[in-house]
Amino acid sequence: MKYLYNVLLGLVLCISVRGQENDRAELAYTQRLSQRFPDSAFLLLKEMYTQSIAKKDRASTATCLQQMGQISYYLGNYSQALDYHLQADKIFREVGRREQTAANLDDMGILYYYNRQLPLARKQYDEALALYNQSGNGEGLANTYGKIGHLYEKQRKYDSAFLYQRLALAQYQRIAHKQGMAKIYENMGSIYEDLERYDSSNYYFTAALQLYEQSGDRVASIEVVNNLGDVLRKTGHYPEAIVQTNKALALAMQTNDLYEKGAAYRDLGKAYHLLGKEDSAYHYLELSRRATLDIYSGENNRQTAFLSVLYDIDKKNDEIVRLENAHKITVITTIAVIIVVVLLIVLGVVIISRQRLKIRNERLTGEQDRQIYRTQRELMQAELQNRRLQEEKLMQELEVKRKGLTSSTLHVIQKNQLLENLRDRLAVLVKDDKRDQKKQLQQLIQQINLNFNHDQYWNEFRETFGQVHQQFFDNLKSHNEELTGNDLRLLSLIKLNLASGDIATLLGISQDSLRVSRYRLKKKLALHNGESLTAFVQSL
């Protein structure tokens, strides 16, 4: 009941649709109501939820959904509870309520845990931790750390369980939250009890009880006192265990906590059985059985009432939807009939006039289409003729350049042959004994040799060659960017498919020098020994 009591404390966020005085009175009423009649509290929440939707107060709508999910969880309807929490999660994220999103994720983590979906539970807790870290909420961090520690405890991963319980304890100590510290001490005592380390378990249970008593939390104290009785019984201190469990029983009777009463009766039965007092053991075990029946009966009654409320709400909602739909259908039907009648009248007038207009427009459109077709056909023919002329012009220009390139090459060959003949004849004259004449002739031969390498026709030749053989030099550089001007000149002449003798004459070198130059070029172009340089160049 304590859980549901805390749940209804949050309802103040949902009651913003009413006046402040009515809010306070209604909140106090729902707090009292939820302790005994969660179904009535759920009805009130449902009403607040409807009003928040009408007011378009999305934050309050999400809070109502979260609280309805918590009541559903308390009553054991986990699937319904998860549905409410998922709806709340979506709205909280949309309106940017970070801390409420984190608290809702913690609730969802509990539901996934009870549904035995432990990875999903851990995922919710991790996201809640991230949100609490962003907002710096120490209490939220501590609460989530404690839940993760509990998750590891149920998986018997005690080292991880201790780690997260200590993280939670550090957060609670930082903000001096006694009830939170007490809960963590209780959790740690439970872990030590599972590990059968009863001295440590007793220490932490005692510390938890002291903090609960200091904060006046009698309900939480009952379970701790019961746990202390368990530790005493498990360590063989049966009389002391009975005293401690009777103390827990008295507290449970004062608060009318059926769960703790049943646990105390069961523990007393076990203790008396261990002492060999079977009559007393039977008596308390019978009381435990009756308490368990009372608990189940109460839970069944609450769940029945809750399911009845859900059924009534759904039935009422269905009826409202049905009536609204019927009204909408009636309005829509009336409007549709009026519109149809008007449209029929207008349509009759429009059809006659538009039919006449259509015939006239079809005639005009047909004539325009024929005219457009003729114009487009003439334009296409003119464009085709223009393209043919352009292609012919380009072919003529290319042919002229080819002829010019050939003529230029032949001119250079003839010129170089002439120079070569002159050089040979002058070389003969140089062999004569006339010293002055010999010096002048040597200068003339040197000048002729220079003309072999630095000819003005080469620039014109390269420009014309580049126009005829586009991309040739770029393709060569893609194989080797370090080709020299002489290399490019030789490769261009090879591309023209000239004979080796003509190439040597054009370059002013011997056949042997030409073979060496071709060999070096093959190495620069990374060609294998068996590959043909001429075939490679022709392929570019």
Secondary structure, DSSP 8 states (H G I E B T S, - for coil): -HHHHHHHHGGGGTGGGS-HHHHHHHHHHHHHHHHH-HHHHHHHHHHHHHHHHHTT-HHHHHHHHHHHHHHHHHTT-HHHHHHHHHHHHHHHHHHT-HHHHHHHHHHHHHHHHHTT-HHHHHHHHHHHHHHHHHHT-HHHHHHHHHHHHHHHHHTT-HHHHHHHHHHHHHHHHHTT-HHHHHHHHHHHHHHHHHTT-HHHHHHHHHHHHHHHHHHT-HHHHHHHHHHHHHHHHHTT-HHHHHHHHHHHHHHHHHHT-HHHHHHHHHHHHHHHHHTT-HHHHHHHHHHHHHHHHHHHHHHHHHHHHHHHHHHHHHHHHHHHHHHHHHHHHHHHHHHHHHHHHHHHHHHHHHHHHHHHHHHHHHHHHHHHHHHHHHHHHHHHHHHHHHHHHHHHHHHHHHHHHHHHHHHHHHHHHHHHHHHHHHHHHHHHHHTSS-HHHHHHHHHHHHHHHHHHHS-THHHHHHHHHHHHSTTHHHHHHHH-TT--HHHHHHHHHHHTT--HHHHHHHHT--HHHHHHHHHHHHHHTT--TTS-HHHHHHH-
